[in-house]
Each structure stands twice: as C-alpha cells, then as structure tokens.
Amino acid sequence: MKRLAIALLATAAVSPALAQEHRELGAHEHGVGRLEIAVEGSRIAIGLEAPGADIVGFEHAASSAGDRAALDQAIAVLEKPLELFVLPGGAQCVVTEAAARLVDEEEHEHEAHDDKAHEGEKHADHGHEAQHTEFRANYVLTCASPAALTGIEFAYFKLFPNARELEIRLISEKGAKSFEVGRDAPALDLKGQL
Ligand SMILES: [Zn+2]
C-alpha cells in the first residue's frame, strides 16, 4: 500500500481514499484542513490536520525569529481546542488532552527513504521543489452533559484568516458522516447526529 501511494504521488494523482490512509503533505490543498471528531458518551476525541499555509501563512522552514515566533504562537493557539471549536456551554466540556505539532517534509521523507520504490526517477519527481508543512493536533474533551452538544461554532476561521474550509468526519454511535464547514458558514449542527 505504501509503495502504491508513492507511485501515485509521483503522478500527483492521489485519490482521497488513499490519501486518507497514507497522507502525503504535498497532497494537501491550501485553505482546506481536515477534522475528525469521534464522540463516545461523554468523551470527544478530535484530530486536526491543517496546512501550514492555513495556520501561519507559510510552509517554508522557519528562517527568521518572526517565523519561529509565528510557529510557537500557532502551536499555543492550537492547544486550546475549545477556543477553536466552540461547544455549547451547557455541555460542560473540559479539555483532557491537547497536543499540537508541526510536521514538515523532512520528517515525511525520512520515512519514505526506507522504501526501495522511492529510489530513482520517482524520487526526483517527488516534489522536493515544493515544500509543505502541516499542523497536526489531537484533543480529548470530556463533557459532563453530552446531551447538550447541539452544535460546534468554528472560531478557527477567525483565528486563522487563511483557512477556508474544514472537511469534517464525524463518528458517533450513529455511524460516520462527512461534512464540510467553510468560513462563510462556520458552524456545524449536531442535532440528531450524535
Ligand atoms: Zn502545502
């Protein structure tokens, strides 16, 4: 599967299903992040993947003090999930875990170098010219009154002006559903979904 993913990437034709399984940074679309929300009883696990372009406006290696400050600031903001994804106060959710990090191309290539299929010309086509970074964050929330989880408001778009859209996958006892939430209508109605 990994070999296939790399071969497809070389032709810039990674299918969404495959991309989800083995995400390559070069395959992300600037402006579009992904959010997975899994609700199980009073516990909500959230995973965010967002292009560096969306969060700090650049994906080059931090070369100045200003760049580094922007990255640190972004991580600090990303580690406050309830300020990004605003839940109804009545649900009484608290943050149990929050961790955010920046993933860069080098980390990804390190992993790819182990694969023999990655050598030779495919390697040359692999987009070394275009560097990409992605922020990844994982959260766990605990909500005392999960019945009050009627929706999410995405202050995320206010905090990150370059973000346009979040592709959302919601997993609950009712199954898995996909949504898209954009800057023009930054809310997700959860009534009847959980
Ligand atoms: Zn990028």
Boltz pocket constraint, residues with backbone or C-beta under 6 A from the ligand:
constraints:
  - pocket:
      binder: B
      contacts: [[A, 25], [A, 26], [A, 28], [A, 30], [A, 51], [A, 52], [A, 53], [A, 59], [A, 131], [A, 132], [A, 133]]
      max_distance: 6.0
